[in-house]
């Protein structure tokens, strides 16, 4: 298993070796939005009520699309000098303090089936 920090280093090496350079931040933001849209399409068709498109039969891979999102997110973090490992740990602490019993008090979460 690699850490988030190691993933950032690996993406940076990949960009240096195969990608020539990072796309600029605005381009990567647009690419990230596109990739998230691809994840949304698959989730809507697989877990939601939308019917799959005939052209998508067997060709949609959620794992691959989620990895695309992660890759571009890491690119943006690298470009902006963001240590995702530290940022994620800080964010998780914030959520833990803020939400320590919030969701446990939500009857709507206890009364529904996961995914519905």
C-alpha positions in Angstrom: 0.0 0.0 0.0 1.2 3.5 -0.8 0.5 6.6 1.2 -1.2 9.6 -0.3 2.2 11.4 -0.2 3.8 8.5 -2.1 1.0 8.7 -4.7 1.7 12.4 -5.1 5.4 11.6 -5.7 4.6 8.8 -8.1 2.3 11.1 -10.2 5.0 13.7 -10.2 7.5 11.2 -11.6 5.0 10.0 -14.2 4.4 13.5 -15.4 8.1 14.2 -15.6 8.7 10.9 -17.5 5.7 10.6 -19.8 3.6 13.8 -19.6 6.3 16.4 -20.5 4.7 18.8 -17.9 1.6 19.4 -16.0 -1.4 20.9 -17.8 -2.1 24.3 -16.3 -4.4 24.4 -13.2 -7.5 25.6 -15.2 -7.1 22.8 -17.7 -6.7 20.2 -14.9 -9.8 21.6 -13.2 -11.8 21.2 -16.4 -10.4 17.6 -16.8 -11.3 16.8 -13.2 -14.8 18.0 -13.8 -15.0 15.8 -16.9 -13.8 12.8 -15.0 -16.2 13.3 -12.1 -19.0 13.5 -14.7 -17.9 10.1 -16.0 -18.1 8.7 -12.5 -21.5 10.3 -12.1 -22.8 8.7 -15.3 -21.7 5.3 -14.3 -23.1 5.6 -10.8 -26.4 6.9 -12.1 -26.7 4.0 -14.5 -25.5 1.3 -12.2 -27.0 2.4 -8.8 -29.5 5.0 -9.8 -32.6 4.8 -11.9 -31.1 5.8 -15.2 -31.0 3.1 -17.8 -27.6 2.2 -19.3 -26.9 3.4 -22.8 -26.7 0.6 -25.4 -23.3 1.9 -26.4 -22.0 1.5 -22.9 -22.6 -2.2 -22.6 -19.6 -3.5 -20.7 -17.5 -0.5 -21.5 -17.9 1.5 -18.3 -15.4 0.8 -15.5 -16.1 2.6 -12.3 -12.7 1.6 -10.8 -10.8 3.2 -13.8 -12.9 6.4 -13.7 -12.4 6.8 -10.0 -8.7 6.3 -10.5 -8.8 9.0 -13.3 -10.4 11.4 -10.7 -7.7 10.6 -8.2 -4.9 11.1 -10.7 -6.1 14.6 -11.8 -6.8 15.5 -8.2 -3.2 14.6 -7.3 -2.0 16.6 -10.3 -3.8 19.7 -9.0 -2.5 19.1 -5.5 1.1 18.8 -6.8 0.7 22.0 -8.9 -0.5 24.0 -6.0 1.9 22.7 -3.4 -0.8 20.9 -1.4 0.3 18.0 0.7 -2.8 15.9 0.4 -1.7 13.5 3.2 -1.5 16.4 5.7 -4.6 18.0 4.3 -6.7 14.8 4.5 -5.5 14.1 8.0 -6.4 17.7 9.1 -9.8 17.4 7.3 -10.6 14.1 9.0 -9.8 15.6 12.4 -12.1 18.6 11.6 -14.9 16.3 10.6 -14.4 14.1 13.7 -14.7 17.1 16.0 -17.6 18.7 14.1 -19.6 15.6 13.5 -18.7 13.3 16.4 -22.4 12.5 17.1 -24.2 14.4 14.4 -24.9 11.4 12.1 -25.7 9.1 15.0 -28.5 11.5 16.0 -30.0 11.5 12.4 -33.0 9.1 12.4 -33.1 9.3 8.6 -29.7 7.4 8.5 -30.9 4.7 10.8 -34.2 4.1 9.1 -32.9 3.6 5.6 -31.2 0.9 3.7 -27.6 1.8 2.5 -27.6 3.2 -1.0 -31.2 4.4 -0.9 
